[in-house]
Amino acid sequence: MAHPDGELVLRVMTMPRDTNHSGTVFGGVIMSYIDQAAYVHARSLGLHRWVTVMVERVEFVAPVFVGELVTLRAKTVTTGRSSVTIRILVEAERYSTGENVRVTDSTIKMVALDANHKPIPFTNPPTLNSDDGHSLT
């Protein structure tokens, strides 16, 4: 059965290197996970180079601590010719209780690119990686 908040695309355990001076995980680390999760979801829609072109508001409503599992779920909101808008929900599993706490959610727009870094329909056949000549498949 599908999860109502989207498919699981990324799950990460936080480490001491991820924290700020207050002992909570940097917001930038969580934002990096959001970007990665959006890419993973976009790639499931088309095997292309995908780039982030827009990130909607990211408001942190709960902290994340060292040792917690961060789960990111993705759901397609809308699609265009070469783009997809994706909602990413972020939750942290509390280390001490196992409780899942909503950390933030965001909406990201990703665009599919060809070998010349020009937008292409994301329904196109897989694009080639011009840097090494290998297919992305």
Protein Blocks (a to p, Z undefined) as FASTA:
>chain_A
ZZfkbpcfbdcdddfklpcfkopacfklmmmmmmmmmmmmmmmmoccddddfbdcddddf
bdcdehiacddddddfbdcfkbccdddddddddfklopacdfbdcddddddddfkopacd
fkbccdddfknopafZZ
